[in-house]
Amino acid sequence: MMKTAYMWLPVFAIVILICSFFEKLRFVLYPTVVAATYTLIINQLKKKSIQVCFENDEIELNGIRIPISDIEEYYISLPLNELLMLRLKTKCKSEAVFLEKESKEAIEIFFSNVNIKSKKNGYDTYLKYSHLILPFAGLIICAVVYKLYNYIFYAVN
């Protein structure tokens, strides 16, 4: 989902450039475009939330069964106020999924019962704040495009 959002950055820059031509309204249009983009990202993340089921010897994440013996570590974070992010590191790969916030206690109790420890690594910080990178990149693009607009408008005219 974030890859798709980053591919839309050039279109986002063009929209910001167009907003720059509305001299009186540009400072209203910039936050509006960034807020609309942020809202779109949050709604897409909400659609990506899945159900998790715990059994004695495995976890089922949206139809995918992961044996408890394959799980090496996990980490839970709250990147949004509505969703919870669970990162599982197995012997084969690491996977991050979004869950409902109410399932946090059940996940922690389950993993403590099967003696799997929570471990945070540097990538978890990126996963926690990755949904905020695009709006802030948009604000930076707003500033760059505004400077470009000023240069074009005042240097050329």
Residue, then its C-alpha position, 0 to 999 in steps of 0.5 A: m500500500m505504501k509503495t502505491a502511495y509513493m508512486w502517486l507522489p509525482v501526481f501529488a506534486i503536480v496537484i500542489l503546483i496547481c494549488s500554488f497558482f491560487e495565490k489567496l487560497r494556496f495556504v488553505l489548499y495545501p493542508t487540504v490536499v495533505a489531509a485528504t491524502y492522509t485520510l486516504i492512507i488511514n482508510q486504506l490501512k483500515k481496509k487491510s486489518i485482518q482477523v486473528c485466531f489463536e489455537n493451541d499449536e498455531i495462529e491463523l492470520n486471515g486464513i494463513r496458519i503459522p505454527i507456534s514452533d516457527i515463531e521466533e519473536y513478535y512485536i505489537s505497536l499502535p501506529l493508529n488510534e484505531l488499529l494495532m500492528l502485529r509483527l511476527k518473525t518466523k524462521c522463514k520470514s517476517e510479517a506485519v499485519f494490522l488488527e483490531k485494537e481490542s485484540k492487544e490483550a489477547i495477543e499478549i496473553f497468548f504469547s506469554n503462555v507459549n513463552i514467545k518474547s516481544k522484541k523490538n527492532g529498528y524496523d518496527t519504528y519504521l513500520k509504526y510511523s510509515h503511514l505518516i511519512l507520505p503526508f510529511a513528504g507532501l508538506i516538504i513537496c509543498a514547500v519546494v513547489y511553493k519556492l519553485y512557483n515563486y521563482i517562476f512567477y517572479a523571475v520570469n515575469 
